[in-house]
Amino acid sequence: MTSELANLKQELISISQATEIGFNITDDTKRQIESLASQVEKLNPTPEPTSQMQLVEGRWRLLYSTFGLERETTLQRLAFGKLPNVAVNVTGIFQEIYPDGQQYNNSIEFTAPSGINGIVRVTARYTLEGSQRLNVDFLETAVTSANNHLSDAALREALGIDDESPLASTLSFNGWSDITYLDEELRLMRGNNQNLYVLLRDKSN
């Protein structure tokens, strides 16, 4: 890795982390991240990432995105309108990609007003297109306690929802994302709505 790329990467990672997934962002910082990302992409050591899926495989932590997600939100918004309208506070977002079964799964960690820690999981499958693109079919969303230690009844009580409200639902829509930078620790993606995603390999799991 060249010193130029190493320095650009470190600056991009540091600034992205400071935005807290993009929740704490200014217009100047947004422009700075976009500039750094574009420079890093030009030095991409993996020009055909879809042929190197072993580098993509694993669990990644989202450092920053322009998706527009809010820290204080609801289960309903996190789950594309499929889960109950319960207020939650987002604490972390992770993506898991595994070539075995072409899994493309997102996990959004949250805390609820009751103090419970939970996860909204969005399950999907990907197919490869060209040298960069992942076409993604979204299949299901579900909410669980963070350690899966609560029964459905206890989870409903902690979230303040009734027995009729769903804890899981099917999904039936698709999208795509291009991998525009990839190495063993950093991945940049550009989505079909022109959103930028900065992801760092999660070594804590």
TABELWO-V721369 format. One record per residue. N is the residue number from 1. SS is DSSP state (@ for helix, = for strand, . for the rest). OMEGA is omega in degrees with one decimal (NA if undefined). Layout:
n = <N,N>
ss = <SS,SS>
omega = <OMEGA,OMEGA>
This chain:
n = <1,2,3,4,5,6,7,8,9,10,11,12,13,14,15,16,17,18,19,20,21,22,23,24,25,26,27,28,29,30,31,32,33,34,35,36,37,38,39,40,41,42,43,44,45,46,47,48,49,50,51,52,53,54,55,56,57,58,59,60,61,62,63,64,65,66,67,68,69,70,71,72,73,74,75,76,77,78,79,80,81,82,83,84,85,86,87,88,89,90,91,92,93,94,95,96,97,98,99,100,101,102,103,104,105,106,107,108,109,110,111,112,113,114,115,116,117,118,119,120,121,122,123,124,125,126,127,128,129,130,131,132,133,134,135,136,137,138,139,140,141,142,143,144,145,146,147,148,149,150,151,152,153,154,155,156,157,158,159,160,161,162,163,164,165,166,167,168,169,170,171,172,173,174,175,176,177,178,179,180,181,182,183,184,185,186,187,188,189,190,191,192,193,194,195,196,197,198,199,200,201,202,203,204,205>
ss = <.,.,@,@,@,@,@,@,@,@,@,@,@,@,@,@,@,@,.,.,=,.,.,.,.,.,@,@,@,@,@,@,@,@,@,@,@,@,@,@,@,@,.,.,.,.,.,.,@,@,@,.,@,@,@,@,.,=,=,=,=,=,=,=,=,.,.,.,.,.,.,=,=,=,@,@,@,@,.,.,.,.,.,.,.,.,=,=,=,=,=,=,=,=,=,=,=,=,.,.,.,.,=,=,=,=,=,=,=,=,=,=,.,.,.,.,=,=,=,=,=,=,=,=,=,=,=,=,=,.,.,.,=,=,=,=,=,=,=,=,=,=,=,=,=,.,.,.,.,.,.,@,@,@,@,@,@,@,@,.,.,.,.,.,.,.,.,=,=,=,=,=,=,=,=,=,=,=,=,=,=,=,.,.,.,=,=,=,=,=,=,.,.,.,.,=,=,=,=,=,=,.,.,.,.>
omega = <179.4,178.9,178.1,179.6,-179.8,-179.5,178.5,179.2,-177.3,178.9,179.1,180.0,-177.5,-178.7,179.5,178.4,-177.1,180.0,-179.4,177.9,-177.3,178.5,-176.9,-170.7,172.2,178.8,179.6,179.3,177.8,178.0,179.5,178.5,179.7,178.7,179.3,179.7,180.0,178.4,178.4,-179.4,179.8,-179.4,-176.2,178.7,-178.0,-173.9,178.1,-173.5,-179.0,174.7,-179.3,-174.6,175.5,175.8,-179.8,-174.6,174.6,-175.4,-177.8,177.9,177.6,178.2,-173.6,171.1,174.3,-175.9,178.0,177.2,179.2,178.3,177.4,-172.8,179.2,173.6,-178.1,-180.0,-179.7,-173.4,173.9,177.4,-172.6,-179.0,-175.7,-177.9,-177.0,179.5,177.1,178.1,-177.0,-179.5,179.6,178.5,-177.6,176.6,177.9,178.9,-179.7,178.1,176.5,-176.2,178.9,-177.2,179.1,-169.0,177.0,177.1,179.0,-178.2,-176.5,166.9,177.8,179.7,178.3,-177.3,179.7,172.2,-177.0,-179.6,166.7,179.7,174.8,-175.8,-179.4,174.5,179.8,167.1,-176.0,175.2,178.9,-173.7,-174.2,-163.4,169.0,170.9,-170.4,173.6,-178.6,-168.3,-172.1,171.1,-179.1,175.4,178.2,169.4,-171.3,-178.4,-179.7,-175.8,-179.0,171.6,177.7,-179.0,-179.9,178.2,178.0,179.8,-178.5,179.5,-179.9,179.7,-174.9,-175.9,-177.7,-177.4,-175.6,170.8,179.1,179.2,174.9,175.1,-179.4,174.4,-176.5,177.6,175.7,174.8,175.1,172.9,-173.6,172.1,179.9,163.9,-172.9,-175.9,-174.2,175.5,173.0,178.9,175.0,-175.2,-176.8,173.4,177.5,179.0,176.0,176.9,175.7,-175.4,178.5,179.8,-178.2,-177.5,-178.3,-175.0,NA>
